[in-house]
Amino acid sequence: MITRFFCFPDMLTSFALAQQHGMVATDETGEPMLIRFSHEWAIDVIGEIEGSPGWHINVRTAMDVPSDFIPYEVFPESPIRDFT
């Protein structure tokens, strides 16, 4: 499995794309939430990072990420967090 890093313009954009790929469910109150772990991926929501605009998430997967995530991929030299 590898970790890929993404920076979306905002949280709503990340949720909209994730929902298109079955990565969003609803909680017991009916609110949407990211499915943080599955047998295919793990998502670590970083959120906003001071000095780095956008909404950051890390995705760890052995599979390809959805192609519409690729424009938002970033390559940080020193990630805030990683799945190690």
Secondary structure, 3 states (H helix, E strand, C coil): CEEEEEEECCHHHHHHHHHHCCCEEECCCCCEEECCECCCEEEEEEEEECCEEEEEEEEEECCCCCHHHHHHEECCCCCCCCCC
